[in-house]
Amino acid sequence: MVAASSDLLPHPLDPLSSAEIQSAIDLVKKAHGELFFNVVSLHEPRKVEMTKWLENPSASRPARIADVVVIVPGGKVYDGLVDLASGTITKWELLDGLQPIITMEELIAVEHVCRKDPKVIEQCELSGIAKEDMHKVYCDPWTIGYDEQHGNKVRLQQALMYYRPNVDDCQYQYPLDFCPIYDGAKKEIIFIDIPKVRRPLSKAQPINYHPAGVEKAGGYRDSLKPINITQPEGVSFNVTGREIEWQNWKFHIGFNYREGIVLNNITFNDKGNVRPLFYRLSLAEMVVPYGNPEHPHQRKHAFDLGEYGAGYMTNSLTLGCDCKGSIHYLDAEFPTRAGGIRTIKNAICIHEEDGGILFKHTDFRDESVIVTRARKLIVQQIFTAANYEYAIQWIFHQDGTIQPEIKLTGILNTYTMDPSEDTHGWGTQVYPGVNAHNHQHLFCLRIDANVDGPNNTIFMADAVASDAPVGSPENFYGNAFSAKRTKFSTVGESATDYNGATSRTWDICNTNKLHPYSGKPASYKLVSREVPRLLPKEGSLVWKRAGFARHAVHVTKYQDDQLWPAGRHVPQTSGEPSQGLPEWMSDGSESIDNTDIVLWHTFGVTHIPAPEDFPVMPVEPITLLLRPRNFFTNNPVMDVPPSFCSTPSQVAANGAGVTDATDKLSKLAFTNGNGCCANGTNGTNGTS
C-alpha cells in the first residue's frame, strides 16, 4: 500500500523537492547573479535535532536547508547554505584549490569540443580517421584525477578517445592512443598526451552485443521459456511518503546526488518492541585504480561517487527489465547547470523477491518436516559511470539481516594495442587490438550504527585454534577452537584488514544490553569476505588520494559533516594531505568505546580482465551481510507461516492436521514420467 505522508510538510530527511531546489536557485541568483549550479541538495539535519524529532514528531521540526555548490563564470567555486524557510543564505564561502563534482552536462560537453578541435582532428588523422569522419569519434570524459603538471586551480577533464566505424558498433573495441586535456572554464583542449610509441587503430571486424550483431553471429538462444513473477494479492510492504514498512522493518529512503540511496532510521519491531539498528547507511565512496604504470594511465583511478555522483549518474529504471515483478518507484530531482530542474523518473525501484528456503528441518526417524520459504525486500538503483554499470541493492531479509549487494556489469575500459604487443601483465588482450587493463573496484560503506541505542562498541572476531597443545589438559585431543574477540578502544586500533584464515568479522555491539541466555552484548555482525587490499603501493598517488581504502575497516566517533571518506570535494585533489578519513582519524588516540560511532568498510573486487568480459561484461556480484548476533531472544522468523509442516504426532495420525500452504502454481517440469529428460535417456545416448 502506498499512502501520502500524513503531514503536509516533507519528512526532514526527504530529498529536496523540485520546488525547494528552484527556490534555492532563485535565492542564490538574486543575491549573486548568473552562476553555474553544481549541487543543490538537502543539507541533512544535525543528528541531535533529528533524534529529538524522531523521538517526538510534535517537537520542533529540523529546518530545511539546501546545500549549494556553484561555479562562477571564470572558474571560482563557492560553497553555500540556504535556509529555505527564511529565504536566507546562511553560508557563502569561496573555495581555493578545490574542484567540486563533475556534472553530467560538463561530461557531455567535452565530446563536442574534441570533435571540432584542430589538434584532436590532427591526431585522429594520424590514427587513420578522415576529417569527414570526426562524427564517428567519441570520448569518455574523466576527471583528470591529479596531474602535477596541471595542478588543481583549473577545472580539467581527460578525454579517453574511441572510434565507431558504424553508429551501432562498440566504441570500446576501437580505442585511440592519445588523450586530450579539456579546460572546463575555457571550454577548449589545452593539451594532448601522445605516447612515445604510437599504436594503430584496430581494423578487426566489429563484435557487437546488439540484436543485429548477435543475429549475424548466429542468433539468440531459442530454448528459454518465460518466467513470470506474480503477486495476485499485491505486495507485502507499505510506503508512506518515503518511509517503508515490511516484515517488522521500518526505514526512510533518501537519495542524493552523490551517494544515491541513503537509508535512515532503520528499526526492527521485535515482538512489539521497536528496536533501533542503524541511524544511516549509504555507499559513501568508491575508487577504481587501474594497474598500468605507463603515463597517462596512472591518472585512471576514478572516484565515481566523489567525482561524478552516483545520484547524478543514476538510470531511469524500466518495468520488467531492471526490476521484475510488482514494483514501486521513486523519482529523483536535481538542478541543471543553468538553474533548471532535471528529473530522473524511476530512479529507485522497490520490490519483493522469493528468497528460497528460510528454514527447514526433517526428522529422519519419521520424516516429519517443516519448511518455511523466505521473502526479501530489495531497494535498488543502477548508475552508469561511463563504461561501467553498477546495480546497488539494499536487500532486507525477514530474519533481521541487511545485505548490501553491488552488481558490476557494462563494458571494460579499453586501450589500443598492437596485436603482437606484450602487455607486460598489466592488461589482457580481450579482442584483437584491444587491451583491457587490470583494475580494482573498491567501495566504502558508511555504517552509522545505532544498535539498541547510540552508544556502541566495535569488536573484531577471529576464529582461532586453542593455544594449548595437543595432549594438554585444556586441549587433550587438539580439537579446541573459539572466537577471539578484540575490542577497539581507540580510532587507531580500528584500522584493520580482512583475514580469510580466521574468517574475520567485526561486531557492532551495545555492551550495555546483554543477551539473557548467552550473556553476550546485543550486536550486528559485519560479514564481508570480498575484501581485496589496495594494490597501489604506499606513497602512490592513489594511496594518498584514497586513504579510506588503506584498510578494510576504520571506526570514527560520529561527527555531523563527516559523510564522505575521500573528502567533500574530490576532483583533482593531490592527496597531500590526504582528505577525509585519514584526516578524521588524526593521531588515532580518540576514544570509540561505548559512544556514537561510524564504521567505514572498504570491500570490492580485483579485476584481471578476460575475453569472456568483452564486449559486454556478465554481471559480477559483490555482497556482504549485516547480521543480528545475540540480538534476538531466539530465531526471529519462527512466526513466518510455513509452506508445509507435519509434526511427529500428525505423522502418527496419518497426516491429520498437517499444514499445507504450498504454492499451488508450482508443478512438475515434465509430466511424461521420464524425469528431467524428455527422451528418457537421462543424458545418455539411449542405449543400455
Secondary structure, 3 states (H helix, E strand, C coil): CEECCCCCCCCCCCCCCHHHHHHHHHHHHHHHCCCEEEEEEECCCCHHHHHHHHHCCCCCCCCCEEEEEEECCCCCEEEEEEECCCCEEEEEEEECCCCCCCCHHHHHHHHHHHHHCHHHHHHHHHCCCCHHHHHHEEEEEEECCCCCCCCCCCCEEEEEEEECCCCCCCHHHCECCCEEEEECCCCEEEEEECCCCCCCCCCCCCCCCCHHHHHHCCCCCCCCCCCCCCCCCCCCCEEECCEEEECCEEEEEEEECCCEEEEEEEEEEECCEEEEEEEEEEEEEEEEEECCCCCCHHHCEECHHHHHCCCCCECCCCECCCECCCCEEEEEEEECCCCCEEEEEEEEEEEEEEEEEEEEEECCCCCCEEEEEEEEEEEEEEEEECCEEEEEEEEEECCCCEEEEEEEEECCCEEECCCCCCCCCCEEEEECCEEEECEEEEEEEEEEECCCCCCEEEEEEEEEECCCCCCECCECCCCCEEEEEEECCECHHHCECCCHHHCCEEEEEEEEEECCCCCCEEEEEEECCCCCCCCCCCCCHHHHHCHHHHCCEEEEECCCCCCCCCCCCCCCCCCCCCCCHHHHHCCCCCECCCECEEEEEEEEEEECCCHHHCCCEEEEEEECEEEEECCCCCCCCCCCCCCEEECHHHHHCCCCCCEECCCCCCCCCCCCCCCCCCCCCCCCCCCC
